[in-house]
């Protein structure tokens, strides 16, 4: 029973209800000091179970903590692989490998979606998209709340997207530390992990393309900022990126002042040559900052940078908006990426 499961949420809710019943039933029991002690204990139990239930329900929405080991701060980066898809299957499969942080110092588990064609074409190398999650959140948000594997299967089978390997790496080694996929001055080197160690590990463990024409990025919320920012900063690695409700700046203190310069996408487009990458910027019209920042980046863009903007009517900053946007975003990315090669 994982901490983001429905069973855990229902169990915690039942515990909170029982604690409330216990508080009511024992409120007038005993007398004097005994009564006061009993009321204190049952009130504390009631509050604790209510907070636990609320926390588990919130965690279920954002998938920040997916295992009890992670909740306790233990390393959960051990690798595991899934069984191959059965012959003739139209759906892909999820595998997990470990990205050893030779460059960044971070060693973390990375989930990967392998399309059905990966098993049918044993000599082919496939294009790659790195999918980055929001904060708070985890790679599980893509696989659970956004049902990425289902959407990828659907788009590939329909022919709207080429068979593509999609990676779901963590953007932070600690669930409560927001890196915005940057190299923090006195913290994790998330940018290096995502742009050097993850591609190196993928090219080692999987049959993927190694040229920039075969690599792209996508992300939602904080991950949307990550996708656009990493593409602008590393055009030698990525040809394209899609930002779903991302912002133009990290919104955190990096520690070296680059949150106002090199890691501010609007600053980069104003002061530095625009790189030859293609950006897809999507946001809900009610998501004011994401909408405003997408407009700003679009107006600042100059060739050879190419920017496409797509807005969702009435949508705010929510999972429902990102799920509605992921199919066209994946299709658009596939149109800019190279195809599988023999």
Secondary structure, 3 states (H helix, E strand, C coil): CCCCCHHHHHHHHHHHHHHHHHHHHHCCCCCHHHHHHHHHHHHHHHHHHHHHHHHHHHHHHHCCCCCHHHHCCCCCCCCCCCCCCCCCCCCCEEEEEEECCCCCCCCEEEEEEECHHHHHCCCCEEEEEEEECCCCCCHHHHHCCCCHHHHHHHHHHCCCCCCEEEEEECCCCCCCCCCCCCECCCCCEHHHHHHHHHHHHHHHHCCECCCHHHEEEEEECHHHHHHHHHHHHCCCCCCEEEEECCCCCCCCCCCCCHHHCCCCHHHHHHHCCCCCCEEEEEEECCCHHHHHHHHHHHHHCCCCCEEEEEEECCCCCCHHHHHHHHHHHHHHHHHHCCCCEC
